[in-house]
Amino acid sequence: MNILVADDSVLMRRNLKNILKQAGYHIVAEASNGKEAVDLYRKHKPDLVTMDITMPVMTGIEAVKTIIEENPNANIIMISALDQKHMVFKALECGAKHYIVKPFKVSAVLKAIQHVLNPEDKQDDHEQESQEKRETQKTDDHSQMPYKVSNTDGVFYISLFTTLNNRQYLQLEGTIQGLLSIPDVHIYFDLSACDYPDEMSFTLKPLVDKIKNSGGNTKFLK
């Protein structure tokens, strides 16, 4: 399946691409705004689009409307924040087929794709909501705080559990910035509990560079 990823956040596109590639999907193109999404859809005719709602130049809702007008059977999944439900409903009215709320879990992304591409296999809505609630309860600590900082003999260990969204990445960046006030600080990233340690290493590279450029010591533990 060919998928077009549309989001103005480089980090969010990277996270989605990692999830989709691990699941065996092919990323045919990526767009940073709604107009690019429309143009790339016309060029590649992907099997599915993940579309962020809030984007520059042309919003995700406007892009959905344009794509659906030209391709009524287009499969589009909206990516929204918790406070954008009214915009999600508008996108669904324009023809989007499903939505995912950030910060999302891998299971939620893959479930939404299956829901859209294989509608005959979809669960009853109430059963699906109950399952999602159970998953949220099981991983509540990690979803609220996807990383944990501990200090062992002067070495700071940052344990990461899941893919970071934009807000969480900025939160982690702020944590590291605070630690960099300590001379010759040692900051180790523990990725042993992370689903995709190699992808996470790539995501954290700017922070690793910041630590090294500030005179700190860092390494990955996998």
VMD Tcl script that draws the C-alpha trace (Angstrom):
set ca {
  {0.00 0.00 0.00}
  {1.28 3.45 -0.96}
  {0.72 6.14 1.66}
  {1.10 9.93 1.46}
  {2.01 11.57 4.79}
  {0.99 15.22 5.14}
  {2.08 17.21 8.21}
  {3.91 20.50 8.68}
  {5.96 18.99 11.53}
  {9.11 17.22 10.34}
  {9.20 15.25 13.59}
  {5.60 14.10 13.25}
  {6.15 13.02 9.65}
  {9.23 11.09 10.73}
  {7.35 9.36 13.54}
  {4.49 8.38 11.24}
  {6.86 7.15 8.56}
  {8.67 4.97 11.09}
  {5.40 3.42 12.27}
  {4.12 2.82 8.74}
  {7.38 1.41 7.40}
  {7.65 -1.00 10.33}
  {4.14 -2.21 9.44}
  {5.16 -2.85 5.83}
  {3.59 0.17 4.16}
  {5.35 2.23 1.49}
  {5.63 6.01 1.90}
  {5.19 7.28 -1.64}
  {5.60 10.97 -0.71}
  {5.34 13.48 2.15}
  {3.87 16.96 2.20}
  {4.50 19.87 4.58}
  {1.29 21.78 3.79}
  {-2.18 21.22 2.34}
  {-1.35 22.46 -1.15}
  {1.60 20.07 -1.41}
  {-0.69 17.26 -0.25}
  {-3.16 18.00 -3.05}
  {-0.42 18.24 -5.69}
  {1.28 15.04 -4.51}
  {-2.04 13.20 -4.43}
  {-2.66 14.15 -8.05}
  {0.81 12.93 -8.97}
  {0.97 9.64 -7.04}
  {-2.69 8.64 -6.44}
  {-1.79 6.91 -3.13}
  {-3.93 4.23 -1.53}
  {-4.21 6.31 1.65}
  {-3.35 9.75 3.06}
  {-2.61 10.74 6.66}
  {-3.55 14.42 6.80}
  {-2.76 16.84 9.62}
  {-5.59 19.29 10.22}
  {-3.58 22.45 10.94}
  {-1.10 23.23 8.15}
  {0.09 26.41 6.38}
  {-0.76 27.56 2.83}
  {-3.82 25.28 2.72}
  {-5.34 23.62 5.79}
  {-5.90 19.89 6.03}
  {-9.66 20.39 5.78}
  {-9.30 22.40 2.56}
  {-6.96 19.77 1.18}
  {-9.44 16.99 2.00}
  {-12.24 18.89 0.29}
  {-10.16 19.41 -2.87}
  {-8.93 15.80 -3.01}
  {-12.41 14.34 -2.44}
  {-13.95 16.59 -5.09}
  {-11.47 15.19 -7.62}
  {-11.28 11.65 -6.17}
  {-14.49 10.73 -4.31}
  {-13.09 7.35 -3.22}
  {-9.88 8.75 -1.71}
  {-8.92 7.24 1.67}
  {-7.94 10.00 4.08}
  {-7.19 9.73 7.80}
  {-7.03 12.99 9.74}
  {-4.34 13.68 12.38}
  {-5.69 15.99 15.06}
  {-4.98 17.36 18.52}
  {-7.31 16.76 21.44}
  {-8.83 20.25 21.16}
  {-9.64 20.00 17.42}
  {-12.74 17.78 17.52}
  {-14.96 20.31 15.78}
  {-12.42 20.50 12.96}
  {-12.31 16.70 12.78}
  {-16.07 16.57 12.28}
  {-15.75 19.16 9.51}
  {-13.08 17.04 7.81}
  {-15.29 13.95 8.07}
  {-18.14 15.90 6.52}
  {-15.81 16.80 3.64}
  {-15.01 13.14 3.01}
  {-12.24 12.02 5.39}
  {-12.85 8.45 6.55}
  {-11.21 8.30 9.96}
  {-9.11 10.27 12.42}
  {-6.29 9.78 14.95}
  {-5.81 12.00 18.00}
  {-2.29 13.09 19.02}
  {-0.35 11.89 20.90}
  {-1.12 8.58 19.22}
  {0.03 5.03 19.82}
  {1.27 2.63 17.15}
  {-1.79 0.42 17.67}
  {-4.15 3.37 17.08}
  {-2.45 4.29 13.80}
  {-2.51 0.75 12.43}
  {-6.08 0.18 13.61}
  {-7.28 3.31 11.81}
  {-5.58 2.22 8.59}
  {-7.18 -1.24 8.77}
  {-10.53 0.39 9.50}
  {-10.26 2.44 6.30}
  {-8.65 -0.07 3.94}
  {-10.58 -3.11 5.18}
  {-13.97 -1.81 6.30}
  {-15.48 -5.31 6.29}
  {-13.11 -6.26 9.13}
  {-13.76 -3.25 11.37}
  {-14.97 -3.78 14.92}
  {-18.20 -2.52 16.36}
  {-17.64 1.12 17.35}
  {-18.48 0.56 21.03}
  {-16.19 -2.46 21.23}
  {-13.39 -0.48 19.60}
  {-13.78 2.43 22.01}
  {-13.73 0.05 24.99}
  {-10.54 -1.58 23.73}
  {-8.87 1.81 23.25}
  {-9.83 2.81 26.79}
  {-8.30 -0.40 28.16}
  {-5.09 0.23 26.21}
  {-4.96 3.80 27.49}
  {-5.31 2.62 31.08}
  {-2.54 0.05 30.65}
  {-0.09 2.60 29.25}
  {-1.29 5.69 31.04}
  {2.04 6.42 32.72}
  {4.00 6.14 29.49}
  {1.50 8.12 27.43}
  {1.49 10.96 29.95}
  {5.27 10.94 30.30}
  {7.00 8.98 27.51}
  {10.35 9.23 29.25}
  {11.77 9.02 32.78}
  {14.86 10.73 34.18}
  {16.93 9.10 36.92}
  {20.25 10.00 38.56}
  {22.68 7.20 39.38}
  {26.06 8.23 40.81}
  {25.92 11.57 38.98}
  {24.94 10.05 35.63}
  {21.52 11.05 34.32}
  {19.65 8.21 32.59}
  {16.76 9.19 30.34}
  {14.61 6.13 29.66}
  {12.35 6.46 26.63}
  {9.33 4.24 26.12}
  {7.59 5.31 22.94}
  {7.67 7.63 19.93}
  {7.68 11.31 20.90}
  {5.21 13.77 19.49}
  {6.17 17.40 18.93}
  {5.12 18.59 22.40}
  {6.90 15.72 24.15}
  {10.06 16.28 22.13}
  {10.11 19.95 23.17}
  {9.52 18.87 26.77}
  {12.50 16.51 26.58}
  {14.60 19.24 24.98}
  {13.76 21.52 27.91}
  {14.74 18.79 30.39}
  {18.10 18.33 28.69}
  {18.67 22.08 28.54}
  {18.25 22.19 32.32}
  {20.74 19.34 32.82}
  {23.30 21.10 30.65}
  {23.73 23.70 33.40}
  {25.73 21.01 35.25}
  {29.44 21.10 34.28}
  {30.69 17.98 32.44}
  {27.24 16.38 32.73}
  {26.74 12.74 31.68}
  {23.39 12.06 29.99}
  {22.66 8.52 28.79}
  {19.60 7.66 26.68}
  {18.20 4.25 27.66}
  {16.27 2.87 24.66}
  {16.00 -0.71 25.91}
  {12.24 -0.36 26.47}
  {11.60 1.53 23.21}
  {9.80 -0.25 20.35}
  {12.00 1.26 17.64}
  {15.42 2.08 19.18}
  {17.18 2.79 15.86}
  {14.51 5.26 14.74}
  {14.52 6.85 18.18}
  {18.31 7.26 17.98}
  {17.84 9.17 14.73}
  {15.11 11.34 16.25}
  {17.31 12.22 19.23}
  {20.39 13.10 17.16}
  {19.85 16.91 17.41}
  {19.68 16.60 21.21}
  {22.79 14.42 21.25}
  {24.63 17.04 19.20}
  {23.47 19.75 21.59}
  {24.81 17.80 24.58}
  {28.19 17.22 22.92}
  {28.48 20.83 21.73}
  {27.83 21.99 25.29}
  {30.66 19.89 26.66}
  {28.49 17.08 28.03}
  {28.90 13.33 27.61}
  {26.21 11.13 26.12}
  {25.56 7.72 24.63}
  {22.72 5.33 23.80}
  {21.90 2.21 25.81}
  {19.91 -0.37 23.81}
}
mol new
graphics top color blue
foreach p $ca { graphics top sphere $p radius 0.5 }
foreach p [lrange $ca 0 end-1] q [lrange $ca 1 end] { graphics top cylinder $p $q radius 0.2 }
display resetview
